[in-house]
Amino acid sequence: MATFLLEVGTEELPASFVSSAIAQWQSRIPASLAQQSLTPQAVRVYGTPRRLAVEIEGLPQRQSDRTEEVKGPPASAAFKDGKPTPAAVGFARKQGVDVESLSIRDTEKGEFVFVTQQISGRQTPEILRELVSEWIENLEGKRFMRWADGELRFSRPIRWLVALFDDAVLPIELTVGSQTVKSDRLSYGHRVLSQHPEGVAIPRAADYADCLRRAFVEVDAQRREADIRQQVEAAAKQVGGRAEIPEDLLQEVTNLVEWPTAVTGNFDEEFLILPSEVTTMVMISHQRYFPVFNLENDRQLLPYFITVSNGDPAKSELIAKGNERVIRARLADGEFFYKADCEKPLESFVPQLETVTFQEKLGSVRAKVDRLVSIADTIADELQLEIETRQHIQRAAYLCKADLVSQMVYEFPELQGIMGEKYARVSGEAEAVAVAISEHYLPRGADDDLPQTTVGQIVGLADRLDTLVCIFGLGMLPSGSSDPFALRRAANAIVNIIWAADLPLNLNNLLEKTTASFTHDYPQTSADLLSQLQDFFGQRIQTLLQDDRAVDYDLVNAVLGEDDPEYRERVLTDLLDARDRALFLQSIRANGLLDTIYETVNRSTRLAKQGTLNTQELEPSKFVQPDLFEKNSEQAFYDALVTLVPKTEAAKADRNYQQLIDALVEINPIVSRFFDGEDSVLVMDSNPKIKQNRLNLLGLLRNHARVLADFGAIVKS
């Protein structure tokens, strides 16, 4: 078995491309080897700012010989009266065999001609030479470059290639612009620390990682990341603190260095008066530093930071001083912005929102605030909130976008909402208002926290409802992966906030009122606006139930209804009920209760479609005539439905669907006898009155089951 090494040496690569390229090669290289019937023992992909590499261990010297069957034309076209046609002759010639070698075999689509070929395996180095250019040229990333008239596109200029099959150089050439880069065994170590600036010769492919480590390059990104984490934690401990290590920052820094050294710096304590969010934003997002917090108070920032250097560890003190000068200037800017913003009450920023465009056809953010205030008031009305809470909602809705025109948020847009909360407190606003200004942006992403206060929840809902209605109203619906206004995320947030806070909101009513207000101001709006929004929310609820709540797809369909306006309206009218019904269905599938009633209820549901009874009625005495009964099973079915009515009504009122399921389980044997017992009936009787009477019995059972779900959409377990 042999080991193959490929290293692509480059100018400094963007950190994001390094991690992306590693992931691409980790999936693509094993797949391309498998297509060539090569199965190595291990594939290790490495990456640093100056190189991408793959080490493939346990490769055979050559492919195994293999037998391959090739399908040809239909037998009817290949042979006429037992003699080969031109189609058979042409197929045999193409495969390099005699016509006599062809065989006829039966397939699902009839008889076809086949040929069996013995294919000799090729030498592995020969195959690798062909694959390497594909691996390099098929990498994807942002802002790739081309050089001169060359066709090769890559993230940064390629400077060298190492290609070794065990100890032998595998000759490979890449055309980069007007230059040709040829493979060798010569790699390059750390720019500053390496004792061999002229290059590092790799004697064997398996020696790659060790050779580079001796040249102060750790090619294994996972080892670099672990080393950085350990060094940063140790450095923070030395100054009596705890480092905050965001995973995104850790990964980025890992791909910015080849031989990491943690360097501790400090800044003037006077900057601690700044909100910690400002200081950490400067450190993390702008300088790629790790902030240090007090061990006893994990939100109390200490006047230290830790950076990861790619330079000479002996020069750490000098490196720290350079970083300190940079952070001091950035924090001084932050201090200036903060003090300037605090000189004015937050409310004074609101008129300036006229200068900020929300969307070209929708006007300014100031206009959006007015709409937001109105929607928030509608939501508060529906929830029948107390006066003080409503006042806080109105105030928070009015102020929630004010910080967008502050100097701090202009400089650091990531702090919107966060600074609004700070400035609200400085301005003497109520604590509930201050918190809501920050919370109304939550969740900012799929895994983010949800707002915890009622005021924050209502303002967040109002903000997103306005965005959805307005952007949909302009006809700018999301399509495919294109969703520039993050409308899917907004709708998901609305549903998740309502579910998490158990808010008894009628979303359908809110959509109707909000769209009516929008169409009043924009008469040219499509008449389908409300329907489009209802469908959109239906899709988001379906996705959230299936993906986030792990409810089976058919059970979700049973709750939402398949092309069933009645069910869609019910779901949007009561999102809490829709969630509970879906989760309950999943639970009774797991414990077996659903299987117990599935056959009878599903059968009744299918047959009831042939009757005329609507899907709302539950009372048997209105729609069933006992004098038309011919079998005892019909009377028993009727009596069971009579006893079922109060249980179903109670289940509806209390949203306690276990009562309904228990009742359906109880009458299940009676319905089974109606279908298949000794005194079973033929539902589709020749007498139309008897037929309709029996269909009404089934329709009533269907309607009781529909209180929980559309059983016709459920697939048998």
Secondary structure, 3 states (H helix, E strand, C coil): CEEEEEEEEECCCCHHHHHHHHHHHHHHHHHHHHHCCCCCCEEEEEEECCEEEEEEEEECCECCCEEEEEEEEEHHHHEECCEECHHHHHHHHHHCCCHHHCEEEEECCEEEEEEEEEECCCEHHHHHHHHHHHHHHCCCCCCCEECCCCCCEECCCEEEEEEEECCEECCCEEEECCEEEEEECEECCCCCCCCCCCCEECCCHHHHHHHHHHCCCCCCHHHHHHHHHHHHHHHHHHCCEEECCCHHHHHHHHCCCCCCEEEEEECCHHHHHCCHHHHHHHHHHHHCCEEEEECCCCCCEEEEEEEEECCCHHHHHHHHHHHHHHHHHHHHHHHHHHHHHHCCCHHHHHHHHHHCEEECCCEEHHHHHHHHHHHHHHHHHHHCCCHHHHHHHHHHHHHCCHHHHCHHHHHCHHHCCHHHHHHHHHCCCCHHHHHHHHHCCCCCCCCCCCCCCHHHHHHHHHHHHHHHHHHHHCCCCCECCECCCCHHHHHHHHHHHHHHHCCCCCHHHHHHHHHHHHHHHCCCCCCCHHHHHHHHHHHHHHHHHHHHCCCCHHHHHHHHCCCCHHHHHHHHHCHHHHHHHHHHHHHHHHHCHHHHHHHHHHHHHHHHCCCCCCCCCCCHHHHCCHHHCCCHHHHHHHHHHHHHHHHHHHHHHHCCHHHHHHHHHHHHHHHHHHHHCCCCCCCCCCCHHHHHHHHHHHHHHHHHHHCCCCHHHCCCC
